[in-house]
Amino acid sequence: MRAWLSLSVREFAAVPDATIAAHLAAAQARRHAAIEPAQMNAWEATAALLRRALVGAPEAWRILFEYDLLRLERRIDAVLLTDRAILVIEVKHRGTTHEAAALAQAEDYALDLFDFHAASRAHPILPVLVATAAAPRRFEPSLPLGFGVAPTVLRCNADDLGAMIRDALAALPPPTVPLDPDAWEGAAYRPVPTVLEAATMLYRRNSVAEIAEARADAPNLTRTTAAIGRAIAEARREHRHLIVFVTGIPGAGKTLCGLNVVFGALRQHGAAFLTGNVPLVAVLREALARNAASEGGRALSLQRDRARTALQNVHRFLEHHVLRPAEIPPERIIVFDEAQRAWDAAQATRDTQRRVSRLTASEPAHALEIMGRHLDGAVIVALIGNGQEINTGEAGLAEWGRVVASDTRWHAIAAPRVLTAETPAQRLAAGPAAWLTLDPDLDLTVPMRSIRSADGAPWVDAVLDGDRDRAVAIARDAEALPYLLTRDLDAARRGLRALARGTRRAGLVASAGAKRLRAEGLGVQTDNVADWFLRRWPDVRGSDALETIATEYDCQGLELDLVGLAWGGDLLRSGPGWSMRRFSGDRWLTVQNAAERDFIRNTYRVLLTRARYETILYIPRGDAADATRDPAEFEAIAAFLLACGARPLEPMPAAPPLPAAQAALL
């Protein structure tokens, strides 16, 4: 049971307020949390105001006190289950105004139930904010209330709560099927946390059990987590050197699996998460440190040091140990993020103006040598993102296969997918090999990032493959494809703000190669990605200020609730397919190199799969007077995306209901 206390109205009438507060205090004590006198007083006062509000209410209605929301790591003060609706009640004792932050909090709680609680989607959900000492307010619903989360948070004071409940329920249509409180309580609650939310939970709790049950289609994630655990246990038991390759489509949970190895139930002494994704490291480190030491100061500094040990830049890790050939790394297990993007020998050994390389071979070769210094065995968990190669010098799986095959100490385990990739560079081996064991559980095929539609990733694949028929079929079956299109940047911003209800986060993204977006007023890239992902409006550095953009390099491996993707001139429609371009000087140059073409295509794959909810596609109109922004080129892009099933943004649509197929999963 997620609620700390559940009572029918009849049962509630027989229990004194002080007894309810004592029961909640005991529940908090079982969670090893301190109990403050102010909290006891608040519980007792909440019980008292609900008691007054529910005089004469049907006895079968049910009140749930302190309902746990795993994803938000908060609790709803009270959930009232009536025959017509679910009321999410947040109480601010002695509050004199209905503050914006509290309104967003109440709305967020309601949205969380709609998205992740299986029995909530067929009923109206009414968020209620009670500021106990506020001025009286009349009940005036801004729109007819219906299924889903009400368009506004209902507001009242302690004396008006009862009348507001009666008026709100009277404004609802008669239910086709009355809400069953017992069935609601027994239904599944499976939240899908963001990467940052999951990381902070794991960091504190060292447990992934509840997170791994994120959705009804999460057995794929659970099986992969178990397969990694089995492989690590066997390697440690038999003192083997083992590489575990975890493959998966964008948004399927690879990073969560890796974080679980470092922080969660699979955590072993000395595990570290290594990635060449500098923004991911910066954002995760700062998020973990701020969450663990919210008071700042010395505590925050210590937590930053701890996070720096667990989350490391892979290039610096390798160079450190190459320069110290006799040093055995303290980590017995490393997670190599985006391992298909590890540098080949040419890139790894290349000097630049800013850095003199200390490496003498490819990054996969150095990783095996360094971890091989543990004579009694070590494990590398290599996370492989399919279709996300976005830069030159990335070695691909073939280089990993070559170095494993050449070192008899090492064995590999991976899903069959590693043998069948279309591109030879992304095949671990040409066929079965003595050094390779196949385990299909190590392939993540179900997109977890998209909350309301699992069809986003396959639709993106079809679009980028230029397969309109396949894209149309996916969009038709999806019922609510989460891709909207506009030709107006201001409309895109308005749409993002309208869709970002509660505390959902929106942001603008664009390709690093989309150089001429500067003429559209989108030439400013964020200069601090941690601030962009972690700070909130009215802090203008946050993503939801919608003033700066993040590129594929800033946001790969991370996510936002809502994304506005500004389409640039680097990926255009050309006949039945796509044309890739690179801006040089004052003009566009057509890209002929196959690898560079794939990088540009994959850039848009990354950007198109960053959103947990909707993505708004902004296609500029261009300017006939500017040869670098030909209106006809952008018209062709917009026409193709609309023909593939993207929905016009104007007029602004309501948030779509959960598709029937998705609801059936729960």
N, C-alpha and C positions, 0 to 999 in steps of 0.2 A: 504494500500500500504506500503510495507516494505522499498522502496527507498524514500529518502528525495526529490528527484527530478527525474522525468522521462521525457525524450524528444526524439522524433525521430530525425534522422540526419537532416531532413529538418527543424524541429522546433529549433534544436540546432544552426543551422547556423544563425538564426535570433535573437538570444539572446546574448547580450554582456557578456564577461567573468565576469565583475564586477557584473552584474545582477544575474548571476548564483551564485556567491559567496554570495551575499546578500540574495538570496532565501535560501541557505543552512544555513546561519547564523540565519535566522528567524526560520528555523526548529529546530536548536539547542536551540534557546531561548525558544521555546515552550516546550522543555524538561528540562527547568530550569537549563541548563548547561552554564557555563561561556564561553564567546567567546573571544579568544585571537587574537591579530592582526596577529600573525604568522599563525594561522589557516586560517584567511581570505586570507592572501597572498597565502597559499598553495592551497586553493580552486580555486582561480583565476588562478594560474599557471597550475593546473591540467586541467581546462577548456581550457586554451590556448594550451597546448601540445596535447590534444585530438582534438582540432579544426584543428591543423596542420596535425595530423595523418589521419583525416577522409576527407580530401579534395578529392572530387570525389567519395566518398563512396555512396552506394545506399541510397536514402532518407528514405526508410522504416526501415533501421537498427535503433536500439534504444539504447540510453545510459541511464543507471540508476546510479545516483550519490548517494553515501553514502547508500549502501544497508545493512540493519540491519541483523545481524546474532545473533539470541537470544542466542543460546547455547554458543557461544564464547564470547558474550557480546562485540562484535566489529562490525565494519562496513567496508564493501569493498569500497575502494575509488571509483571504477567505475566498472559496469558490462556492457559489450558491447554485445548486442544481434544481431547477424548477421543471414543470412539465413542458414549458415552451422554450426555454432558453438557458444558457449557461452564463451566469454573471460572475465576472472576475473582479473582485472587490479589493482595492488597495486603500488603506486607511492612513491618513496623516493626522495624528493626534495633535490637537491644539493648532492645526494649520488654519490660517486665516485666508489664504488664497489657494487657487488651484494652479500650482506652479508648472511651468512648461516641462521641466525634467520629470516631475511626478506624473504628468499626463502621458509623456512618452513611455514611462515605466509601465503604467497600467495597460497602455495599448500594446506594448511589447509582450506582456504576459499573455494577453488575449491572442495575439498573433502566434505565439509559441504553441499554444494549445491547438489552434487551427491547423498549423503546419505539421505537428508531431503527435497529437493525441488522436488515436484512430476513431474514437466515438464522438469527436467534437465537430466533424465536418458536415454532418447532416443537420446541424442545429444552429440557430443564431447564437453569437457570442457577444456579450455586452460588457465592455470594460467600464468599470465604475471607479471614480476617484472621490473618496470622502475626505474633504478637509473639514474636520469636525467643528471648527469655529468660524467657518466662512459665512458670508452673507447668504440668505436664502436665494435659491434659483428655481425658476420654473422649468419643467421638463418640456423641451422643444427639440424633438428629433430633427436634424437637418435634412434627412432623407428618409423615405420609408424604410423601416428596419426589415431585414430579411435574413437569409442564411449567410454564414460567414461572419467576419468581425464587423461590428457596427462602424459606420464611417467616422464617428466622433466618439470621444470618451465622455460618458455621462458624468455629470458633476453635481454634487450635493453636499450638504453639511450633515451633522449627526442627527438633527431633528427631522430632516427631509428625506432620509434614506428610504424609509418605508413607502412614502408616497411616490418617490421616484421609481421604486421597483414596481409598484402597481401600475403606474402610468406607462412605463416602458413595456411591460408585458402586454398591456392592453393594446399597444400600438403594433404588436406583432400579429401576423396572420395566424389563424388556427393551425396547429401542427398536423401534418399528415400522419406522422407517427410520433406520439408523445415521447419525450425524453425519459429514459429509464435510468434513474440514478445508480442502481446497483450495476447495470450493464456498463454505464459510463466509468464507474470506478474500476471495473475489472478489465477495461480495454487497455490495449498497449499504448504506452507513451515511449516513443523512440526518437529522441532528438538527434539532429545531425549538426554537430558543432563545427564551427570554422576551424581552420588549421590553428589559428591563434588560441581559440577557446580550448581546443583539444590539448594543445601543448601546455597551456597553463594548468589545466586539470591534471594532466599526467605529471607535470612537474611537482605539484603539491601532493597528489594522492598516490603516485606510483601505481595506478590501477587503470586498466583500459576496459574492464569488464562491461561497464554500462555504456561506454562510448562505442564499443564494438557491436552493440545491438542497435546501432543508430537508425536502422530502418528495416522493414521486412525483407528487403532484398540484400541486407547486409550479411547473410550467411557467407557470401563470397568473401567479404572482408574478414569475417570470423575464421573461415577455413584458411585463408592466407596467413593470418596471424598465428594460427595453430601450427601451420606447416613450418613457418619460420622458427617457432619455438622448438618443434621436434628436431629440426636440423641443428640448431644451436646446442641443444641438449646432447645430441649424439656426438657432435664434434668435440664437445668438452669432455664427455665420458670416454671417448676413444682417443683423445689427444690428437685430433686431426686438424689439418689446415683446410678450411672449407670456404667456398664462396657461394652465397645464396643469392641468386638473381630473382628479383621480384619485378615482374612486368605488369603494365597496366595502361589503360586509356587515360586521358586527362580527367582529373577530378575523381578517380576511383578509390583513392585512399592510400596511395603509396607513401606519402609523407607521414601519414598517421601510423602506418606500419613501422616506419623507421623511427619515429619518435617513441613508439612503444618499446622498441629495443633499448633505447637510451634511457627513457624515464619510467616506463610502465612495468607491466607484469613480467615482461621478458628481460627486464633490466639485470645486467650482471655488472660486477665490479669493473670499473674502467671503461665502460662503453662510451663512444663519442659519435656524434652526428657530423659528418664532413660534407661540405658542399662548396662548389665553386660559385654558387649563386649568392653573391655578396649582399644584395638587398634582403634575401630571405634570412641570412644570418643576422643582419642588423635588426630586422623587425622582430624576429623570434627572440633574440637576446634581450632586446629592450622590453618586449612584452612580458617575458618571464620575470625579468628583474623588477619592473614596475608593479606587477601583480603580487610578487612575493614580498616586496618591501614598499608598500604604498605610502609609508611615512617619509620616504626619501632619505637624504643625508647619508650617514655612514652605512646604514643597513642597505640602502640602494646600491652603494658602491660594492659592498660585499656580494650582493646577489648578481650584479653585473659580472664580477669575477667568476662566480660559480657558473653562470650561464656561458661565459666565454670558454670555460673548460669543456663543457658538454657539447657546445655548438661551435665548430671550428671551420675556418676556411681551408678547403682541401689542398689548395696550392701551397699555402704556408705550412700546413702539416707535413706535406711531402718534402718540401725544401728543408725544413728544420731537421728531419731525420736523415736526409741525404747528406747534409753537412756533418752529421754525427753518426758515422757508420757503425760505431760500436755500441750505440745507445739502443736499448730495447724499449719500445714505446710502452707507456703505462697501460694503454688501452689493449685489451685482449679481443675486443669486438669493436669494429668500426662500421658505421653505416655510411656508404658512399652514395650520396644523393645524385640523381640524374647521371648515373654512371655511363650512359651512352654518350654523354658529352665530355667525358674525360679526354684530356688532350693527347693527341698522337705525338710521336717523337719529335716531329718537325716543330710543332707548336710549343711543346713543353720545353724544348731546349733553346727557343728563340729569345734573343735579347731584344728589349725595347728601350725607348728613351727613358722610361721611368723605372725599369727593372732589369737587372742582370740575372738571367736564369741560372740556377744551380743544378738543374736536372740534367741528366745525361741520357734518359730514355723516355718512353711514354709514361704517362701517369699510371695506367694499369700495371705496367712492369714494376714501377717503383712501389706501388701499393703492395704488391705481392712480396717483394723483397723485404720491405720494412716490417710487415706483419709476420713474415716468415722467420723473423729473428726470435719469435717465441718458439722455442724448440719443442714445446709440449702442446702445440696447436694454437690456432687463432681462427677467428671468423670475420669475413667481410660480407656484409649484407649490401648488395648492389641494387639500387632502385633504378628501374629502367622506364623512362617515359616515352611511349611510342609516339612518333610523329612530332617531337618537340625539339629537334635539332635546329638551332637558330644561329649558329656561328661557325666560322671556319676553324679548322684545326681540331674538330671533335672526332675522336678515334672510332667511336661506334663499338658495337658488341664484338665485331670481328677481332679487334685488337685484344680485348679481354680473352677471347677464345685462344688466340695465338699464344699469349703469355701463360695461360693456365696449362695448355698442352705442352709447353716447353719446360715446365717445372713439375717434376714428378711428385713433389710434396703436396701439391694442391689438387683438390677435387672440387667439382662444381655441381650444383643442383639448380634446376630451372624448369620452367614450364615449356611444353613443346613449341610454343610460339617462337622461341629463340632460334629455331631451326628453319622457320618458314617465312621470315620477313622478305618482302619484295626486294628491298635494297640489300645487296651482299654485305655492305658495311655494317648492317644491323642484324646479321646472323652470327650467333655465337660459334657455330660450326656448320660445315657443309652437310653434315649428317650425323648419325649416332657416333659417339666417341666413348672410349673407355674411361675417360676422365669426367664424363658427364652423366648425371642421373636426372631423369625427367620426372617432374611432379606437377600435374595440372593445377594443383591448388595454389601454386605460386603466381598465377595469372589473375589480375584484377580486371574484370570485364564489365562491371556494373558501375555507371557513373553515380557517385555519391554527392558530388558538389551541388548539382541542380536539385532543388528541394521539390518542386512541383512537377517536373517533367524529366524523365530519363531519356528523352528523345533529342535533347540539345546537341550532345556530342556526335551522334550519328548524322544529324542534320548538317552540322558543320562539316563533317567529313564529305558528305555528298556535295555540298556547295563548293568546297575547295577542290573537289575532284571534277567540278563542272558538270555533274550529273543531275540535271534539273528534274528528270522524271523521278529519280530516287528521292531527291529532296522533297518534292511535292507529295509523294506517298507518305514520307515520314511526317511531314507537317499535317497532312490530312488525318492521319491516325493519332497524332499527338493531342488533338482537341484544343490545346492551349500552348502552342509553340512559344517559348519565352523570348522571341526576337521581334522587336518593333523597329520601324524605320521612319525616319524623318529627314527632310532636306533643310531643316531650320535649326540652327544651333541653340537659339533661345528656347525653342520648343523642346529640344532634347533636355536642356537643363530643367525646364519646368516639369517635364515628364519624370525625370529622375527624382526630383524633390517630392512630387506627388506620390510616387511609388515607394519612397523610402519612409514608410510609416514606422512609428515607434522609434527604436534606436537603430534601425537598419542603416547601413552605410552605403553611400553611392560615391562614384568617382569616374573621372574621364580617363580613357586610355587611348593610345595611338601607337602606331609603329614608329620605331626610331628612324626608319627610312622615309617616313611621310613628311619630308622637309617642307613642302609647300602648304602645310596646314598653318604655317605661320601667317599666311595671308588671310586666314579665316579667324585669326585671333587666338590660335592654339599653339603658339610657338614656345610656351614656357613649360619646360619639364621640371618636375619636382626636384629640388636639390637635397632633400632629406627624406628618404623613403620611409624611415621609421616614423617621422612626424606625420607623413602623408597617410599612413595606415593606422596610426594610433591616436592622433589628436582629432578632436571633433569641433565642428562649427559651434560657436562663432570664432574659434581659432582658425584663421585663414590658411594655416599650413596644412590643415586636414583635407583629406580627399573630398569630403562632402561640402567644402567651400566651392567646389567645381570651378576652380580658377587655374589649377595646374594639371598637367597630364602625367601619367606614368606610362612608360614604354614596356615592351615585352621583357626587357632586362630587369625592370623594376618590379614587375608583378608576377613573373613566372614562379610557380610554387605557392603563391598566395592567392587570395580571393577577396571579392567584395560581394555585398548583397545585391547591389544594382550597379550595372556598368554602362557607361556611355562610350561607345567605340566610334571614334572619328576616323573615317576611312580616308586613306591618303592616296596619292597618285602613284604609289609603288606597286599596287596590285590592281590591274585593270582587266576588263573583259576584252578579249580579242577573238572575234569569231566565236567558235564553240567552246573556247577555253579561256585560260587566264594568261595575261602578259605581265611579266615582272620587270620592274625598272629600278634604276639607281640614279639619284640626283647628283649631278656633278657640275660645279660652276653655276651656270645659269640655265641648265637644260636637263631633261631626262634622257638617260641612256638605257636602251633595251638590254636586259640581262640574258645572255645566251648560255652561260655556264650552268649545267644541270644542278650541281650542288648548291650554287647560290640561289637558283630558282626555288629549290626545295626549302632553303632557309627562309625566304620571303613568304612562301606559302605557310610554313610552320609558324612564322611570326603571327600571322592572322589566326591560325589554329589556337595558339596560346591566348591571344587577346579575346577571341570569340568564346572561350570557355572559362573566363574568370568569374562569371556571375553565378551566385546561388539562386537568384530569382531572375528578373528580366534583364536583357541586354537591349539597350536602345542604340540602333545603328544610325549614326549621323553621316549622311552622304552629302558633301558640299555641292552647291550648284555650279561652282566654277565661275570663270569670268572670260567672256569671249575676247577681251582685250589682253589677256594674259596667256601666252602660249604654253605656260607650265600648268595651267588649270583649265583645260578645254572642257566646256560644259557638256559636250557630247560624250566624252569619256565617262563623266560621272553619271550622266543619264543612263548609260548602258549598265553601269554597276547597279544603280537603284532598280532599274527594270528587271535585271536578272534576279536580284535578291527578293523582290516582290513576287516574281514569277515562281521562285522556289518555295514561297510560303511565308516569308517575313510579313508581319502584319503592319499596316500603316499606323503610325502613332496617333495621328489626328483623325477623329477626335480622341481625346485621352481616354483609353479604356479603363474599365474597372479591373481590379486585380482578379485574374481568372480563378474559377473554382478548381479544386483538385481534379484532374482527369479521372474518369471512372476506372480506367485500368490501373492507375496508380493507387486510387483509394482501395481497390480490391486487394492490393498487396498487404494492406494493413488490416 
